Amino acid sequence: MEILIDTSVWSAALRHTRATADSPSRDVQELIDEGRVVMIGPVRQELLSGVKSERQFNELRDVLRAFPDRLLSTDDFEEAALCFNTCRRRGVQGSHTDFLICAVARRDGLEIFTSDDDFERFRKPLRLKLYERRF
């Protein structure tokens, strides 16, 4: 099964050059080796936003280019809005990017790899599959 990796996990994995107990680096590396990683443009944008120097930006951009974006459609954005509305009716809030991740995961039957607790709250009302860390 393919895995859509959330910004929170990418950020943690990219900060840790070697795997530690609290770092998802080892899982991310295995998923990359297995060819199971899915990227979407909004996650790429979040990762590249706020990078301090042009050199760091270019290095990170080049690393991330190894993962082509899953194409998004109008249906994905509409589904993300439906996900937002479904959760909001249950008192659960999240970001627009979070709900776009949910929409793409639902569309393509993907698991979501995240360290963001919001996705645990989205799981039940949206019937999401969340990736369970191996290490």
C-alpha positions, 0 to 999 in steps of 0.5 A, a space after each residue: 500500500 502506498 503511503 501519503 507522508 504528512 508535512 509533520 513526518 517529513 519535517 522530523 525525518 529531514 531534521 534527523 540524519 540518523 534514526 533515533 527512537 522518536 524520529 520517523 526517519 527509519 520508517 520514511 527511509 524504508 518506505 522510500 526504499 520500497 517505493 511506497 511514498 506519495 507526495 502532493 504539492 501542498 505538502 511540498 509547498 509547506 516543506 519548502 516554505 520558510 527555509 532560511 537560505 536559498 542554498 538550503 531551499 535548493 538542496 531541499 527542493 532537489 531532495 523532494 524532486 525525487 517524489 513526483 506529485 500525485 495529481 490533484 483535481 477539482 474533485 479532490 478539492 471538493 472532497 477536501 471541503 466535504 471532509 472539512 464540513 464533516 469534521 466541523 459538524 463533529 467539532 473537529 477542526 483542521 487545516 485545509 492542507 490536512 483535509 486535502 491530504 484526507 481527500 487524496 488518501 480516501 480517493 486512492 486508498 492510501 494510508 497517511 503517515 503523520 505525527 499530527 494528532 488531528 488526523 487521529 480525530 479525523 480517522 473515524 468520521 472520515 474512515 481514514 487509514 493511518 500508517 502504524 510506525 514499524 520502529 
